[in-house]
Amino acid sequence: MQTASRLEVRRWMRAVARDYDTATELAEAAGAAFRLPGRGLDDETHWVWDEALVAVYGS
């Protein structure tokens, strides 16, 4: 399995964001759906958290 790009994850998150109540739930779902680069969900500064916030709550 190849590591997912930020763009792939962003597109997926924006497509499914309405199915999640919080950015945390969405980020965790992305962690399960994709192989994230770096430490992923274990790193509070990882971009996956930023993408989840924007997808759920807007910019």
Buried (B, 14 or more C-beta within 10 A) or exposed (E): EEEBEEEBBBEBBBEBBEEBEEBBBBBBBBBEBBEBBEEBBEEEEBBBBBBBBBBBEEE
